[in-house]
Amino acid sequence: MTAELNSPPVSEYCEPARQTNTSARQLCDVLVVGGGVVGCAVTRRLALAGAHVILAEKEADILEGASKGNSAILHTGFDAPPNSVEQGCIADGYREFLEIQSRLNLPLVKTGAMVLAWDHEQAARIDAIVAKAHANGVKDVAEISTDAARAQVPALGTGFTRAVHIPGESLLDPWSTPLAYLHQALAHGAEFLHHCEVHTGEFDGNRWRVATSQGELQARWLVNSAGLYGDQLHHQLIGEPRFRIRPRKGQFLVYDKSANQLTDTIILPTPQETTKGIVICPTIFGNLLVGPTAEDQESRADASVDTATLSRLKSVGESIVPGLKEHSITGVYAGIRPATDARDYQLEADSKRQYLCIGGIRSTGLSAALGIARRAAKLILGDQSAADTPDSIQWPSVPQISEAGQRDWMRPDNGGIVCHCELVTRREIKNALLGPLPARSLSGLKRRTRATMGRCQGFYCSAELSELTQGHLDCPLGI
């Protein structure tokens, strides 16, 4: 795996900033609204099929909504509802990711996972978990003995009575992955508009006329992938209530890199109706993650964390892996999932109005994105979604920021280290501020480089980052 991820110096990824032709925006084939992982994947698939696509995002950068906070696991779909849209999209997305990840320089660490049962009620569900996995085509899922589970992860606590092994569960980079999708889309003629919020839209029988914060956009098809605001946009454009987003917050603990030695396998609880439960897993950045919680709330923007919940999360994690007590927590965060009342994804096309709604994409969206994109392209383009794929596909290679491959600090002439906690170089920072998808916020810079993501949370590197980013970010960093 490491050999596949060795890549040229980061400076070779930089390209001149794309100049957008305003007149070219007057009419496009497809307008995709929402720059999360699904919006990026759909834009990529449609652009590869030869469509002229515009991706409109109301924030400064991609991944500023639900997609920015997740557990970064590539799921097999072993526990998805059989024959559901979700299960089909995960299966297709998983398969395609394995086919393309090395060509886009995207890391993949095949850790495998274990589902553990800690009480009688959980133990009673183990047979059904294995049967569901096999029904979903994940045939290598099997129950293993508790001794075999402990041999695989010696740090496990006592008390679990049954265990299931899922060999295909893996880790990926949750930020570079959608960035690579959009880079490839841009290489095939797509456009990305940031700070482009949709206000109103009307379909005149031939095309959509959409009023945005950057003026009017016209498109033959409109794709709603607005995530946490997908139901509001649907009502705004179509006027018919189809589903309601019920925001579900998930809080996470990030343990120091020293805790990574406790397990190289993803540890899963037995899934429940509303959540997969609290997961303990290594990350592709070298930390250990515990979470998420599942807290329904009214706010679509409140991603705050609270001491009481984090304390309970810590207790659960330490009961599963007692060795966590000996390691420091270096970060906490929360993500908000766009859950709905329905158990399945809300993916439906209105061919008369040339409108596609992609809603209710929950925690499995990162794994399912490529599969969702294939379905979207089929619904919009029909048979042309495959027939018009270019003979010579361009494969832009994103910088390697995970621990699964050679990073820039290992290469010469990188300008030195700026963020010492995460070993981020000056060259990486400068390059992230250039090119067709430059970082325009501190959070965007973090997702492209890992700067400020470490133990000190930016305390030591903020001053130098402020100097390096001067004139590049929408909100300048204060020293």
N, C-alpha and C positions, 0 to 999 in steps of 0.2 A: 504493500500500500504506500509506504513512504516513497518508494522509487517513482510511483506514478504521480506523486504530488510535487516532486522537485520541479521548480519553475524558474523562469528567467527573472532577473532583478526586477523589483517592483516598478522601477522607472519605465520599463518597457510597456507597462499597461496604460500609461498616460496617453491621452489623445487630445487634440484641440477640442475645446468646448463646442458642442453642436449649436449651430446657428439656426434658430427656428424661423421659417418663412411664414409670416402672418397670413399671406394669401393662401398658402397651402392648407391652412386650418379651416377654410371656408366650408369644405365638404370632405369628410373622410368616410371610409367604409364602416368603421366601428369606433364608437366612443366608449371607452371603459372607464367607469367612475369608481375610484377607490384604489389606492396604491398599496394594499397589503399584499401578502404572499399570493393570494388567489388572483388579484388584479394583475400582478406582474406575470404570473404563469399564463393567464388567459391572453394577455397582450403578446407574450412570446409565441404562443401556439398560433394565434391568428396572423401574426406577422410572418411566421415561417410558411404559412399557407398562402402568402402573397397579398393579404389584405393591408390596406393603409389604416393603421390603428393609432388613436390618440389615447393615452392614459392620463386622466385628470385626477389630481390629488389635492385636497384642500389645504394640507399642511405643507411644511417646507421640504419634506423628504418622504420617501417611501417608508413603510413600516412604523408609522407614528401612532397607529391605532392598536387593534387587538393583536396584530402580528408581532409586535415588539416584545411581548412577554409570553414565553412558552417554555416547555421542558426540553426542546430541541431533540426529540426522539423521532426517528423514522420508523413508524409503526407498520407492522405487517397487516393489520386489520383483523387479527385473530379473534378479537372480541367484539367486532362491529356487528350490528344486527344483520343476520343473513338476508341476502337478496335486497338489501337497502341500497339507495343511491350512495350513501356514505361508504358502505363496504365495497361497492364496485369502483368508486373513485379512489379509495385507498389502494386497492389491488392494482389498478392501472397506474396510479401515481408511483407506487413503490417500484413497480417493474420498470417504468421509464426512467426513474431516478438512477437506478442501478446501471442503466444503459448509457446515460449521458454524463454522470457526475465526474468522471475522470477527464472528459474532454473540456469541461468548464473549470477544471482545477478545483473542484469541490471535494472536501474531505468526507470520508465515511469510515466509521469505526464500528465493526461488527462485534458488539459486546454480548449479544444475546440478552435474554431477560428471564426472570423467574417470577411466577405468581405464587405467593405464599398464603396459606390459610392459618389463621391464628386462633380460631375458635370453632365450635361445632357448626355454627351457622355457615361460616365461610367454607369449612371443609365439605359441607353438603353440596356446595356449588361447584366443586372442582370437576366432577365428571361432566357437568354441563358446559364448563369452560372448554374442555378438551373437545367435546362433541361439536361445539359451535365453531371452534378453530378449524376443524376438519371440514365442516360444512362450508366454511369460507375459503376453502382451498389451501389453507395453511397446514399441510399434512405432517410437517415435522414437529408439531407441538405434541408433547407427551408428558405424562406424569412421571416424575422421578422420585426416588426415595429421599427421605429427609437427610439421610447420611450423604447422599450424592449432592444435595443442595448445600449442605454445610461444607463439603469438600470443595465446592466451587467458590463459596464465599464463607471462609472460616470465621469472619467477624460477625456473623448473624447471631442475634440473641436466641434465647431458648424459648420454647413454647409453641413453635409452629408444628403443625401435624401433617400437612400435605403440601406438595410443591409441584408446580408445572413448569417445564422448561420450554421457552420460545426462542429457538436459535436465531431467527432472522431479525429480531429487534436490534436497531443500530442507533448510533449517534451521528448527527450531522451539524453543520454550522447553520443556525437559524437565520442569520443575517446575510451572509455571503450568498446563500442559495437564491433567495428572491432577487438579490442584486445581480447575480449572474443571469437570471431569467430576463431581467429588463435590459441588461447590456446586450444580450443576444437579440432581443426584440428591436432595439435601436439600430443594431447592425443590419437589420433587415427592413429599415425604413419607418419604424414606429417613432412616435414622438411622446415625450413626457412633459406635462405641464404641472409644475408645483404651484402652490398658492392659488389653485384654480378650483374654487368652490362652486358647485352647481346650485343655482337659485331656483330656476323654473325650467320647464321643458314641455314642448308640444310636438306631437307627431301629426304631420299634415297629410298623411296618406302615402307619402313617398319618402320623407326623411324627417329626422328629428331636428328641431331648432331649439337649442339649449342655451339659456342665458347663464353665464358664469361670471365670476369676479374678474375674468380676463376677456370679457366680451362674448359675443355669440359664437357657438360652435354648431356645426351642422354634421349630421351623421346618418347614414342609411340604417344602421343598427345601434342600439344603446344597450350596454351591459351594466347592470347594477351590481357591483361588488363592494358596496360601501360598508360592509362589516357591521359595526355596532350601530350604524345609522341607516342600515339597509331598508328597514321597514319604513322609516320616515321618508327616505328618498322614493321608495315604491309608491307610497301614498301621494307624495308630491307630484310624481310623474303620471301615475296611472289613475289615482283617485279611488282605488278599491283596496280596502284593507285585506291583506293576504296572510300576514303573519305579524307577530309582535316580538321584538327583541326583548329578552329578559336578561339584562346584564348579569354575568356570574363572575365574581372576582376570585382569583386564585393567588394566594400569597406564597412566596418561596423564601427559603433560606439558602444562602450560598456559603458553603464551608471553605476554609482555606485549602490551598493545594495539597497540603500535607495529609488531608483527609481522603484524598483520592486513592490512597493505598488500601483503604478499607474494603473497597469493592470495585471490580472492573466489569461487573454485571449489573444490569438494570433490575432493581427489586420493585415488584409491583404488588399491590394488594389485590384481593378479589374485587372485581369491578362491581359497582352499584348501579342503580337505575339512572342517577343523575351525574355520576362522576366516576372516573377511573380510580379515584382515591389518591392517597398520598404516596408518591413515588420517591425512591432513593436511587439516584443514578449519578455516575460520573458525567462530566461534561467534556465536550471536545476542546475546551479551553483549559482543562487540567484541574478544575474544581470538583466538588461534590455538591449535588443539588438535592434539597428535600422540599417536597411540595407537589402539587398545589393544594390549597384548601378549596372549598366550593361554597361561595357565599353569594346568594342572590341579593341584588340591590337594585335600586331605581336609577342611580346615576350611571351614565355611560362614560364618564370621564374620571371618576374618583378611583384612582389606582393607589390610594394611600395604604400604608400598612399600620397595624396596631400591635402594641406590645403583648396584650393578652393572647391574641391569635398566634403570634409568632412564638410565644412561650409554649402554647399547646402543640404547635407544629414541632418544636424542638423536642418536647417530651415524647411525641409519637416516633420521631426519627431515632431517638436514643433508645427507645424500647425495642426497635427493630435491629439497630446496629449500635450496641452499647458503647463501642469505641468512639462514637461521635462526641462523647463527653470530654474527650481529651484534646479536641481540636476547636479552633476559633471559628466563629462566624464572621466572615469579612464583608458580606453584603446581604441585603434583603430587597425584594421587589415584589410587585404584584402585576398580574396581567388580568385583562377583562375579556371574557369569552362572550361572543354574541349568541347565547343560547336562546331557544324559542320554546314554545309549548310543545312543539312537535319533536319526535324522537329522531327524525331524519333531516338531512339537508333539505333546504327549500330551493330547488333548482328547477325552474320552469320557463319555457319560452312562449311568448305571444307572437306568433308569426305574422298576424295581421297588423300588429303595431310595431313589429320588428324590434322587440324588446326582450331581453333575457334577464331574469332575476336570479341571483346567486346569493342566497341568504342562509342564516343559521349555521354557518360553518364554524364548528366549535374547535376543541383542542386538537382534533385530528387534521386540521386544515393544512398544516405544513406538509404532512405526508400525502394528503389527497390532492394537493394543488394541481399537479400535472395531470392527474386523472380528471379533475373538474374541468381543466382547460381543454382536454380532448373532447369531452362531452359538449362544452360550450361551442367549440369550433364546428362540431358535427351539427348542432342545432342551428347555427347561423349560416354555415357554408355548405352543409350537406356533404355530398361526395367530394366536393372540391377541397374539403378540409384536409384530405390526404393527397389528392391528385395534384394540387398546386404547390406542394412542398418543393422548395428550390432544389435543383440537382446538387448544387454545391452550397451546403450550409456553412455559414461562418460561425466559428466557435471562439468567441472572446474569452480569455482566461482571467478570472478574477484573482486578486492577490490572496496568498495563503496566510491566514491569521490564526489557524488552529494549531494544536499541538500534534496533529497527525502528519505533518509534513515539514519541510524545511522552511523556516521563517526568515524574514529579511534581516534580523539581527545576526544571523549566521553568515551573511554574505558581505563582501567587502564594499567599501565606499558608500555606506548607508547613512552617513552623517552623524552617527552616534545614537545613543539611547536617550529618548525623551521621557517615556513612561517606564520607570525601572521595575515596577511591580509586574507589568505585563510584557516587558521587553519590546516596546514599540519604538521604532526608529524615527529619526527626523525625516528620512526619505519617505516612509510610509505616511506620515502626517501630511507632508507637502503634496504627495500624489493623490491622497484622498480628497484634497481640496481642488483638484483639477479634473479634467476629462468631461465626458458627456453626462456623468451623474455625480457631480461634486457634492460633498457634505456641506450642508448649509446651516447646520445646528450642531451643538455639542453632542447631542444624542446620536445624530447621524454620523459624526466623526467617530464616536465610540463604536458604533456598529461596523464601521469599515476598518478599524485599526485595533480595537480593544483599549485604547487610551482611556484612562481614569476608571477602568473596570476592576482594578486590583485592590489589594489590601488597604492602601491609603486613600482610595476613592478620589484620587486627583489632588490630594493635599500638596504633594511635592512637585507635580508636573504642571500645575495650573498656570503658573507664571509664564513658563516657556510656551505652553500651548496658547496663551493669550497673545504672545508676540507672533507666533507662527501663523495663527488664524486671522490676524488683523486684516480686515477688508474682505474676508471670505464668508463669514457667518452672518446670518440675519440679525442675531442678537450677539454683539461682541462680548467676549469673555472679560470680566473684570479681574484685575490683578489684586 
